[in-house]
Amino acid sequence: MEELVKNTESLEPNAEGAEVLENSLPARKRYPWYYVKRFDRYIIKHFLGTFFFAILLLFAIVVMFDINEKLDAVLTAPWKATVFQYFMNFLPFVLSQFSPLFTFIAVIFFTSRLADRSEIIAMLSNGISFRRLTVPYMFSAAVIALGSYLLAAYIIPPANIERIAYTNKWVKNKEVIYGDNIQLQVRPGVMAYMARYDNTTRSGFRFSLDEYDGNTLKSRLTAETIKYDSVGLWTVRTYTIRNFKGLKETMTKGVVMDTLLNIDPRDFLISKNDEQTMTSPQLKEYINKQKARGVANIKNFEIEYERRIATTAAAFILTIIGLSLSSRKVRGGIGLNIGLGLLLSFSYILFMTVTSTFAVSGYTSPRVAMWIPNFVYTIIAAVLYYRASR
């Protein structure tokens, strides 16, 4: 605080509306927090304002390209479904996916304007340290990071259900409706198998249910067909139950029997983008349940869960990089800073996409894959910040 208000006398807005600190020792003694609050508000207001303005501009571009790509669906589907079911749910999804880009653009653009008008030089020359200048930037980044995480973890997944339903119906159906050679653990010691399952009829064929005591088979239920009724309730038809006790075997046959199984078709019929329709608590529960059952194809779910957490850290990292790059006035003007900012932000998103393939291929865990870009860009941010603060 002493460093911030040292040799300050008054706050006078310049021609652009910025507030510049000047000498006022009596005002400093009477109102020690006055200038801090107004200075912080000035940075935060323009940072977040530029962030939301960048979102609106990019939304307009994204909507135009998306309409052009899905023109047949837009012309065929009812306009209410296109507007309210698709676009109203698509735009928050875009915001979640590209929030690091929006953050970086906002920092670069706003800070470059301050530097171009020599406002940062005035702030530093009047007693504000570069570290103190960083505080309102980091507060704004925290607001963006928290908002982005809440959107990605809790708000956008239910909206994605409507969005994906629209694309499956009017654009291209990517829903998985059948599976072959399905095997999974119902509970510890109980394994289920279906040769084939068709979700259009909700029926499975050549079903078996084996119960083990350690390595010993206790009983086996086989059925020609099994039909899914509701949550946990299945109906087997033309079934045979064999119970084993040592060398003794007893057999029971029947035509129809209802049975409770702790499995659901979505446990083994995994469609593309299913992970985007689950909130973070649902994702965590689903991942743990599928791991316990021995299901292998859940990498995308683990990547999505880790991505939501990793991108929150990106707001802080890219804010530091953007501030460090654009805090000094350069001969090329703000255009050079904006161009460099776009290059770095797109490279971050591309880097995260590339490292996610490492997890899919099994070279590393999803957590490590999602945090590799953050580790690399944290080092870049530290170097740039050190050089900018000197």
C-alpha positions as CSV (number, residue, x, y, z in Angstrom):
1,M,0.0,0.0,0.0
2,E,2.8,2.4,0.9
3,E,4.4,1.7,-2.4
4,L,1.2,2.2,-4.3
5,V,0.3,5.6,-2.9
6,K,3.8,6.9,-2.5
7,N,4.1,10.5,-3.7
8,T,0.5,10.6,-4.9
9,E,-1.7,13.6,-4.7
10,S,-4.8,13.4,-6.9
11,L,-6.6,11.2,-9.4
12,E,-7.2,13.0,-12.7
13,P,-8.8,11.3,-15.7
14,N,-6.9,11.9,-18.9
15,A,-8.5,12.5,-22.3
16,E,-9.2,8.8,-22.7
17,G,-10.9,8.4,-19.3
18,A,-8.0,6.7,-17.6
19,E,-7.2,7.6,-14.1
20,V,-3.6,8.7,-13.5
21,L,-2.0,9.0,-10.0
22,E,-0.4,12.3,-9.1
23,N,1.0,13.8,-5.9
24,S,-1.3,14.4,-3.0
25,L,0.2,13.5,0.4
26,P,-2.8,14.9,2.5
27,A,-5.3,12.8,0.5
28,R,-3.2,9.7,1.0
29,K,-3.3,10.2,4.7
30,R,-7.0,10.8,4.9
31,Y,-8.1,8.1,2.4
32,P,-5.5,5.4,2.3
33,W,-7.7,2.9,0.3
34,Y,-9.3,5.4,-2.0
35,Y,-7.0,5.2,-5.0
36,V,-6.5,1.5,-4.7
37,K,-10.2,0.8,-5.2
38,R,-10.7,3.2,-8.1
39,F,-7.5,1.9,-9.8
40,D,-8.7,-1.7,-9.4
41,R,-12.2,-0.9,-10.7
42,Y,-10.8,0.8,-13.8
43,I,-8.7,-2.3,-14.7
44,I,-11.4,-4.8,-13.9
45,K,-14.1,-2.9,-15.7
46,H,-12.2,-2.6,-18.9
47,F,-10.8,-6.2,-18.7
48,L,-14.1,-7.9,-18.3
49,G,-15.8,-5.4,-20.7
50,T,-13.3,-6.3,-23.4
51,F,-13.7,-10.0,-22.6
52,F,-17.5,-9.9,-23.2
53,F,-17.2,-7.7,-26.2
54,A,-14.7,-10.2,-27.7
55,I,-17.3,-13.0,-27.0
56,L,-20.0,-11.1,-28.9
57,L,-17.8,-10.5,-31.9
58,L,-16.6,-14.1,-32.1
59,F,-20.2,-15.4,-31.6
60,A,-21.3,-13.5,-34.7
61,I,-18.5,-15.1,-36.7
62,V,-19.1,-18.6,-35.3
63,V,-22.9,-18.4,-36.0
64,M,-22.3,-17.4,-39.6
65,F,-19.8,-20.3,-40.2
66,D,-22.0,-22.8,-38.4
67,I,-25.1,-21.8,-40.4
68,N,-23.2,-22.2,-43.6
69,E,-21.9,-25.7,-42.5
70,K,-25.4,-26.9,-41.4
71,L,-27.4,-25.0,-44.1
72,D,-29.5,-28.1,-45.1
73,A,-30.5,-28.7,-41.5
74,V,-31.3,-25.0,-40.9
75,L,-33.6,-24.9,-43.9
76,T,-35.2,-28.3,-43.0
77,A,-35.7,-28.1,-39.3
78,P,-38.4,-25.9,-37.7
79,W,-36.9,-22.4,-36.9
80,K,-37.9,-22.7,-33.3
81,A,-35.8,-25.9,-32.9
82,T,-32.9,-24.3,-34.7
83,V,-32.9,-21.1,-32.6
84,F,-33.9,-22.4,-29.2
85,Q,-32.8,-26.0,-29.2
86,Y,-29.6,-25.6,-31.1
87,F,-28.1,-22.1,-31.1
88,M,-29.2,-21.1,-27.6
89,N,-27.4,-24.2,-26.4
90,F,-24.5,-24.0,-28.9
91,L,-23.2,-20.5,-28.0
92,P,-22.6,-21.3,-24.3
93,F,-20.7,-24.5,-25.5
94,V,-18.5,-22.3,-27.7
95,L,-17.9,-19.9,-24.8
96,S,-16.7,-22.9,-22.6
97,Q,-14.5,-24.3,-25.3
98,F,-12.8,-21.0,-26.2
99,S,-12.7,-19.1,-22.9
100,P,-8.9,-19.2,-22.9
101,L,-8.9,-17.5,-26.3
102,F,-11.4,-14.9,-25.2
103,T,-9.4,-14.2,-22.1
104,F,-6.1,-13.8,-24.0
105,I,-7.7,-11.5,-26.6
106,A,-9.2,-9.3,-23.9
107,V,-5.9,-8.9,-22.0
108,I,-3.9,-8.2,-25.2
109,F,-6.3,-5.7,-26.6
110,F,-7.0,-3.8,-23.4
111,T,-3.5,-3.7,-22.2
112,S,-2.1,-2.8,-25.6
113,R,-4.4,0.2,-25.6
114,L,-3.2,1.3,-22.2
115,A,0.4,1.0,-23.3
116,D,-0.2,2.7,-26.6
117,R,-1.6,5.7,-24.7
118,S,1.3,5.6,-22.3
119,E,-1.0,5.0,-19.4
120,I,1.0,2.1,-18.0
121,I,4.1,4.2,-18.1
122,A,2.3,6.8,-16.1
123,M,1.1,4.3,-13.6
124,L,4.6,2.8,-13.1
125,S,6.3,6.2,-12.9
126,N,3.8,7.3,-10.2
127,G,4.7,4.5,-7.7
128,I,2.6,1.5,-8.9
129,S,4.8,-1.6,-9.1
130,F,4.4,-4.1,-11.9
131,R,3.4,-6.6,-9.3
132,R,0.7,-4.3,-8.0
133,L,-0.5,-3.8,-11.6
134,T,-1.0,-7.5,-11.9
135,V,-3.5,-7.7,-9.0
136,P,-6.7,-6.5,-10.8
137,Y,-5.8,-8.6,-13.8
138,M,-5.6,-11.7,-11.7
139,F,-8.9,-10.9,-9.9
140,S,-10.5,-10.6,-13.4
141,A,-9.0,-13.8,-14.4
142,A,-10.4,-15.5,-11.3
143,V,-13.9,-14.2,-12.1
144,I,-13.6,-15.6,-15.7
145,A,-12.1,-18.9,-14.4
146,L,-14.8,-19.5,-11.9
147,G,-17.6,-18.6,-14.4
148,S,-16.1,-20.8,-17.0
149,Y,-15.8,-23.8,-14.7
150,L,-19.4,-23.4,-13.4
151,L,-20.6,-23.2,-17.0
152,A,-18.6,-26.2,-18.1
153,A,-19.2,-28.4,-15.1
154,Y,-22.9,-27.7,-14.3
155,I,-24.8,-25.5,-16.7
156,I,-23.6,-26.5,-20.2
157,P,-23.9,-30.3,-20.0
158,P,-27.8,-30.2,-19.7
159,A,-27.8,-27.7,-22.6
160,N,-25.6,-30.1,-24.6
161,I,-28.3,-32.8,-24.4
162,E,-30.7,-30.6,-26.4
163,R,-27.9,-29.5,-28.8
164,I,-26.8,-33.0,-29.5
165,A,-30.4,-34.2,-29.9
166,Y,-30.9,-31.6,-32.6
167,T,-27.7,-32.5,-34.5
168,N,-28.6,-36.2,-34.3
169,K,-32.0,-35.6,-35.7
170,W,-31.4,-32.9,-38.3
171,V,-27.7,-33.0,-39.2
172,K,-26.1,-36.4,-38.7
173,N,-27.1,-39.1,-36.3
174,K,-24.0,-40.1,-34.3
175,E,-25.9,-42.0,-31.6
176,V,-24.7,-45.6,-31.0
177,I,-27.8,-47.8,-31.1
178,Y,-26.3,-51.3,-31.0
179,G,-23.3,-53.2,-29.7
180,D,-21.6,-56.6,-30.1
181,N,-19.9,-58.9,-27.7
182,I,-20.7,-56.8,-24.6
183,Q,-19.1,-57.9,-21.4
184,L,-19.1,-56.0,-18.1
185,Q,-19.2,-56.5,-14.4
186,V,-22.6,-56.1,-12.8
187,R,-21.2,-56.2,-9.3
188,P,-18.1,-57.8,-7.7
189,G,-18.1,-61.5,-8.7
190,V,-21.0,-61.2,-11.2
191,M,-20.3,-60.8,-14.9
192,A,-22.8,-60.2,-17.7
193,Y,-22.4,-61.0,-21.4
194,M,-24.5,-60.2,-24.5
195,A,-23.6,-61.3,-28.0
196,R,-25.6,-58.3,-29.4
197,Y,-27.8,-55.5,-28.1
198,D,-30.1,-53.4,-30.2
199,N,-31.3,-50.2,-28.5
200,T,-34.1,-49.6,-31.1
201,T,-35.9,-52.6,-29.7
202,R,-34.1,-52.5,-26.3
203,S,-33.3,-56.2,-26.7
204,G,-30.2,-58.2,-26.2
205,F,-29.4,-61.7,-27.6
206,R,-27.5,-64.7,-26.3
207,F,-27.3,-63.4,-22.8
208,S,-25.4,-65.0,-19.9
209,L,-24.9,-64.0,-16.3
210,D,-22.1,-65.7,-14.3
211,E,-21.7,-65.5,-10.5
212,Y,-18.3,-66.4,-9.0
213,D,-17.0,-67.2,-5.6
214,G,-13.4,-66.3,-6.0
215,N,-12.3,-68.3,-9.0
216,T,-15.2,-70.9,-8.6
217,L,-18.3,-70.6,-10.8
218,K,-21.4,-70.7,-8.5
219,S,-24.2,-70.2,-11.0
220,R,-24.9,-69.4,-14.6
221,L,-28.0,-67.9,-16.2
222,T,-28.4,-68.1,-19.9
223,A,-31.2,-66.7,-22.1
224,E,-32.0,-66.4,-25.7
225,T,-33.1,-62.8,-25.3
226,I,-33.1,-60.1,-22.7
227,K,-35.2,-56.9,-22.9
228,Y,-34.5,-53.7,-21.0
229,D,-37.6,-52.4,-19.3
230,S,-36.7,-49.5,-17.0
231,V,-33.8,-48.5,-14.7
232,G,-32.2,-51.7,-13.5
233,L,-35.2,-53.9,-14.6
234,W,-34.7,-56.5,-17.3
235,T,-36.8,-59.4,-18.6
236,V,-35.2,-62.6,-19.8
237,R,-36.9,-65.1,-22.1
238,T,-36.3,-68.8,-22.7
239,Y,-33.8,-69.0,-19.9
240,T,-31.8,-71.7,-18.1
241,I,-30.3,-71.4,-14.6
242,R,-27.5,-73.7,-13.5
243,N,-26.3,-73.8,-9.9
244,F,-23.0,-75.5,-9.1
245,K,-22.0,-76.9,-5.7
246,G,-18.9,-78.9,-6.0
247,L,-19.5,-81.7,-8.5
248,K,-23.3,-81.4,-8.1
249,E,-25.3,-79.3,-10.6
250,T,-29.0,-78.3,-10.5
251,M,-30.8,-76.9,-13.5
252,T,-34.0,-74.7,-13.7
253,K,-35.6,-73.7,-17.0
254,G,-38.3,-71.1,-17.7
255,V,-40.0,-68.9,-20.3
256,V,-40.1,-65.4,-18.9
257,M,-38.5,-63.9,-15.8
258,D,-38.0,-60.4,-14.5
259,T,-34.6,-59.7,-12.9
260,L,-32.9,-56.7,-11.4
261,L,-29.5,-55.9,-12.9
262,N,-27.4,-52.9,-12.0
263,I,-26.7,-52.1,-15.6
264,D,-28.1,-49.6,-18.1
265,P,-27.7,-49.5,-21.9
266,R,-25.7,-46.2,-21.7
267,D,-23.2,-48.2,-19.7
268,F,-22.1,-50.0,-22.8
269,L,-23.6,-48.0,-25.7
270,I,-21.3,-45.1,-25.6
271,S,-22.0,-42.5,-28.3
272,K,-19.7,-39.7,-29.5
273,N,-20.0,-36.6,-27.3
274,D,-21.8,-38.5,-24.5
275,E,-19.2,-37.0,-22.1
276,Q,-20.4,-33.5,-22.9
277,T,-23.9,-34.2,-21.6
278,M,-22.8,-35.0,-18.0
279,T,-22.1,-32.6,-15.2
280,S,-18.7,-33.0,-13.5
281,P,-20.1,-35.0,-10.5
282,Q,-22.0,-37.3,-12.9
283,L,-18.8,-37.7,-15.0
284,K,-16.8,-38.6,-11.9
285,E,-19.4,-41.1,-10.7
286,Y,-19.7,-42.6,-14.2
287,I,-15.9,-43.0,-14.6
288,N,-15.5,-44.7,-11.2
289,K,-18.4,-47.1,-12.0
290,Q,-17.1,-48.0,-15.4
291,K,-13.6,-48.6,-14.1
292,A,-15.0,-50.9,-11.5
293,R,-16.8,-52.8,-14.2
294,G,-13.7,-53.1,-16.4
295,V,-15.0,-51.0,-19.2
296,A,-12.1,-49.8,-21.3
297,N,-13.5,-47.1,-23.7
298,I,-13.9,-44.3,-21.2
299,K,-10.8,-42.2,-22.1
300,N,-12.9,-39.4,-23.6
301,F,-14.9,-39.1,-20.3
302,E,-11.7,-38.8,-18.3
303,I,-10.2,-36.3,-20.7
304,E,-13.4,-34.2,-20.5
305,Y,-13.4,-34.2,-16.7
306,E,-9.7,-33.2,-16.5
307,R,-10.1,-30.6,-19.3
308,R,-12.8,-28.7,-17.4
309,I,-10.4,-28.3,-14.5
310,A,-7.3,-27.6,-16.5
311,T,-8.9,-24.8,-18.6
312,T,-9.6,-22.8,-15.4
313,A,-5.9,-22.5,-14.8
314,A,-5.5,-21.4,-18.4
315,A,-7.3,-18.1,-17.5
316,F,-4.5,-17.2,-15.1
317,I,-1.6,-18.4,-17.2
318,L,-2.8,-16.6,-20.4
319,T,-3.6,-13.4,-18.5
320,I,0.0,-13.2,-17.2
321,I,1.4,-13.9,-20.7
322,G,-0.9,-11.3,-22.2
323,L,-0.1,-8.7,-19.6
324,S,3.7,-9.3,-20.0
325,L,3.6,-9.1,-23.8
326,S,1.4,-6.0,-24.1
327,S,2.4,-3.9,-21.2
328,R,5.1,-2.1,-23.1
329,K,4.6,0.3,-26.0
330,V,6.0,-1.2,-29.2
331,R,6.7,0.5,-32.5
332,G,4.3,-1.8,-34.4
333,G,1.3,-0.6,-32.4
334,I,-1.4,-2.7,-30.8
335,G,-1.8,-4.7,-34.1
336,L,1.5,-6.6,-33.4
337,N,0.5,-7.5,-29.9
338,I,-3.0,-8.7,-31.0
339,G,-1.4,-10.8,-33.7
340,L,1.0,-12.3,-31.3
341,G,-1.7,-12.9,-28.8
342,L,-3.9,-14.7,-31.3
343,L,-0.9,-16.9,-32.3
344,L,-0.2,-17.9,-28.7
345,S,-3.8,-18.5,-27.7
346,F,-4.5,-20.7,-30.7
347,S,-1.3,-22.5,-30.1
348,Y,-2.4,-23.2,-26.6
349,I,-5.7,-24.7,-27.7
350,L,-4.0,-26.7,-30.5
351,F,-1.4,-28.0,-27.9
352,M,-4.2,-29.1,-25.6
353,T,-5.9,-30.9,-28.5
354,V,-2.6,-32.7,-29.4
355,T,-1.8,-33.8,-25.9
356,S,-5.3,-35.2,-25.5
357,T,-4.4,-37.7,-28.2
358,F,-1.6,-38.9,-25.9
359,A,-4.2,-40.0,-23.4
360,V,-6.4,-41.6,-26.0
361,S,-3.4,-43.6,-27.3
362,G,-2.5,-44.7,-23.8
363,Y,0.9,-42.9,-23.7
364,T,-0.1,-40.9,-20.6
365,S,-2.9,-40.4,-18.2
366,P,-5.7,-38.0,-19.0
367,R,-4.7,-35.7,-16.1
368,V,-1.1,-35.4,-17.2
369,A,-2.2,-34.9,-20.9
370,M,-4.5,-32.1,-20.0
371,W,-2.0,-30.3,-17.7
372,I,1.0,-30.6,-20.0
373,P,0.1,-27.3,-21.9
374,N,-0.4,-25.6,-18.5
375,F,3.0,-26.6,-17.3
376,V,4.7,-25.5,-20.6
377,Y,2.8,-22.2,-20.7
378,T,3.4,-21.5,-17.0
379,I,7.2,-21.6,-17.7
380,I,6.6,-19.2,-20.7
381,A,4.5,-16.9,-18.5
382,A,7.1,-16.9,-15.7
383,V,9.9,-15.9,-18.1
384,L,7.8,-13.2,-19.8
385,Y,6.6,-11.8,-16.5
386,Y,10.1,-11.6,-15.1
387,R,11.3,-9.7,-18.2
388,A,8.3,-7.4,-18.2
389,S,8.7,-6.5,-14.6
390,R,12.3,-5.5,-14.8
